């Protein structure tokens, strides 16, 4: 069964709208794990518009499952990884002003950078993951970097799912098969939801982790956090 890592950025977005510490991202992480989540994901951006640097340090003290820190590998991000030693570091190619991660790495162009980062993380015992699209050349060059996992950018899948589910998943199947052949594990994230997650998992049996934030936290407004996490976990079990 693929693991569910809950991205709690949106909890911080709500908190930051008023200042203070309500809702608490630390308590949210504790509750997500208590309700069944098998990981906590954060993406601390330089402008701290949601998760802050201090949040990352506070969360590191309480997360008991897998802590996954996403980010562009500037010095600020690298310092966090080396100081906290999370279970996983997910590298994204976002410039600072991007609203959300909406493209994967050009792994051929950035091979030397990614290879160096993967090696750095391996030396300190941190699993590495590269955020990537389904372009097969990018998959091949990701493997050349020595990365442990790739995280498939599932935005295009989610966008096309309602129109043609089978067509929407085709390139992801090809990419996952190639990545597996090349020795990499498969994560996935971006716009996965209660509507499309079960289908995605059924077509990608190699899937080991999904990172879900926006849809899950939005669903929690209607269904409650505990119930919502259980609903997502069921989607990962059922085929």
KASULVEN-V15135 format. One record per residue. N is the residue number from 1. RES is the residue in three letters. SS is DSSP state (h for helix, s for strand, l for the rest). NEAR is the number of other ideal C-beta (glycine too) atoms within 8 Angstrom. Layout:
((N RES SS NEAR) (N RES SS NEAR))
This chain:
((1 UNK l 4) (2 UNK l 9) (3 UNK s 10) (4 UNK s 15) (5 UNK s 15) (6 UNK s 15) (7 UNK s 14) (8 UNK l 16) (9 UNK h 11) (10 UNK h 12) (11 UNK h 11) (12 UNK h 13) (13 UNK h 10) (14 UNK h 8) (15 UNK h 14) (16 UNK h 9) (17 UNK h 5) (18 UNK h 6) (19 UNK l 4) (20 UNK l 5) (21 UNK l 4) (22 UNK l 6) (23 UNK l 8) (24 UNK l 8) (25 UNK h 14) (26 UNK h 10) (27 UNK h 8) (28 UNK h 12) (29 UNK h 14) (30 UNK h 9) (31 UNK h 10) (32 UNK h 13) (33 UNK h 12) (34 UNK h 6) (35 UNK l 10) (36 UNK l 9) (37 UNK l 12) (38 UNK l 8) (39 UNK s 16) (40 UNK s 16) (41 UNK s 15) (42 UNK s 15) (43 UNK s 13) (44 UNK l 13) (45 UNK l 11) (46 UNK l 6) (47 UNK l 5) (48 UNK l 9) (49 UNK l 6) (50 UNK l 10) (51 UNK l 13) (52 UNK l 8) (53 UNK h 9) (54 UNK h 6) (55 UNK h 13) (56 UNK h 14) (57 UNK h 10) (58 UNK h 10) (59 UNK h 14) (60 UNK h 10) (61 UNK l 6) (62 UNK l 9) (63 UNK l 11) (64 UNK l 4) (65 UNK l 9) (66 UNK s 12) (67 UNK s 14) (68 UNK s 16) (69 UNK s 17) (70 UNK s 13) (71 UNK s 14) (72 UNK l 10) (73 UNK l 8) (74 UNK l 8) (75 UNK h 5) (76 UNK h 8) (77 UNK h 12) (78 UNK h 11) (79 UNK h 8) (80 UNK h 13) (81 UNK h 14) (82 UNK h 9) (83 UNK h 7) (84 UNK h 11) (85 UNK l 8) (86 UNK l 12) (87 UNK l 8) (88 UNK s 14) (89 UNK s 14) (90 UNK s 15) (91 UNK s 15) (92 UNK l 11) (93 UNK l 10) (94 UNK l 8) (95 UNK l 5) (96 UNK l 8) (97 UNK l 3) (98 UNK l 8) (99 UNK l 3) (100 UNK l 6) (101 UNK l 11) (102 UNK l 8) (103 UNK l 6) (104 UNK l 11) (105 UNK l 13) (106 UNK l 8) (107 UNK l 15) (108 UNK l 8) (109 UNK l 5) (110 UNK l 10) (111 UNK h 11) (112 UNK h 6) (113 UNK h 8) (114 UNK h 15) (115 UNK h 11) (116 UNK h 8) (117 UNK h 12) (118 UNK h 13) (119 UNK h 9) (120 UNK h 10) (121 UNK h 12) (122 UNK h 11) (123 UNK h 6) (124 UNK l 9) (125 UNK l 5) (126 UNK l 12) (127 UNK s 9) (128 UNK s 14) (129 UNK s 15) (130 UNK s 16) (131 UNK s 15) (132 UNK s 15) (133 UNK l 10) (134 UNK l 11) (135 UNK l 9) (136 UNK h 9) (137 UNK h 7) (138 UNK h 14) (139 UNK h 17) (140 UNK h 10) (141 UNK h 11) (142 UNK h 16) (143 UNK h 12) (144 UNK h 9) (145 UNK h 12) (146 UNK l 8) (147 UNK l 13) (148 UNK l 9) (149 UNK s 15) (150 UNK s 15) (151 UNK s 13) (152 UNK s 14) (153 UNK s 14) (154 UNK l 13) (155 UNK h 9) (156 UNK h 11) (157 UNK h 13) (158 UNK h 12) (159 UNK h 8) (160 UNK h 10) (161 UNK h 11) (162 UNK l 5) (163 UNK l 6) (164 UNK l 6) (165 UNK h 9) (166 UNK h 6) (167 UNK h 8) (168 UNK h 12) (169 UNK h 13) (170 UNK h 8) (171 UNK h 8) (172 UNK h 15) (173 UNK h 10) (174 UNK h 10) (175 UNK h 14) (176 UNK h 13) (177 UNK h 9) (178 UNK h 11) (179 UNK h 15) (180 UNK h 11) (181 UNK h 6) (182 UNK l 9) (183 UNK l 5) (184 UNK l 13) (185 UNK s 10) (186 UNK s 14) (187 UNK s 15) (188 UNK s 15) (189 UNK s 14) (190 UNK l 11) (191 UNK l 11) (192 UNK l 13) (193 UNK l 10) (194 UNK l 8) (195 UNK l 6) (196 UNK l 12) (197 UNK h 14) (198 UNK h 10) (199 UNK h 10) (200 UNK h 15) (201 UNK h 14) (202 UNK h 8) (203 UNK h 9) (204 UNK l 13) (205 UNK l 6) (206 UNK l 10) (207 UNK s 13) (208 UNK s 9) (209 UNK s 12) (210 UNK s 15) (211 UNK s 16) (212 UNK s 15) (213 UNK l 12) (214 UNK h 10) (215 UNK h 11) (216 UNK h 13) (217 UNK h 11) (218 UNK h 9) (219 UNK h 12) (220 UNK h 10) (221 UNK h 6) (222 UNK h 5) (223 UNK h 8) (224 UNK l 6) (225 UNK h 10) (226 UNK h 8) (227 UNK h 8) (228 UNK h 12) (229 UNK h 15) (230 UNK h 10) (231 UNK h 11) (232 UNK h 13) (233 UNK h 10) (234 UNK h 8) (235 UNK h 11) (236 UNK h 13) (237 UNK h 6) (238 UNK l 6) (239 UNK l 4))
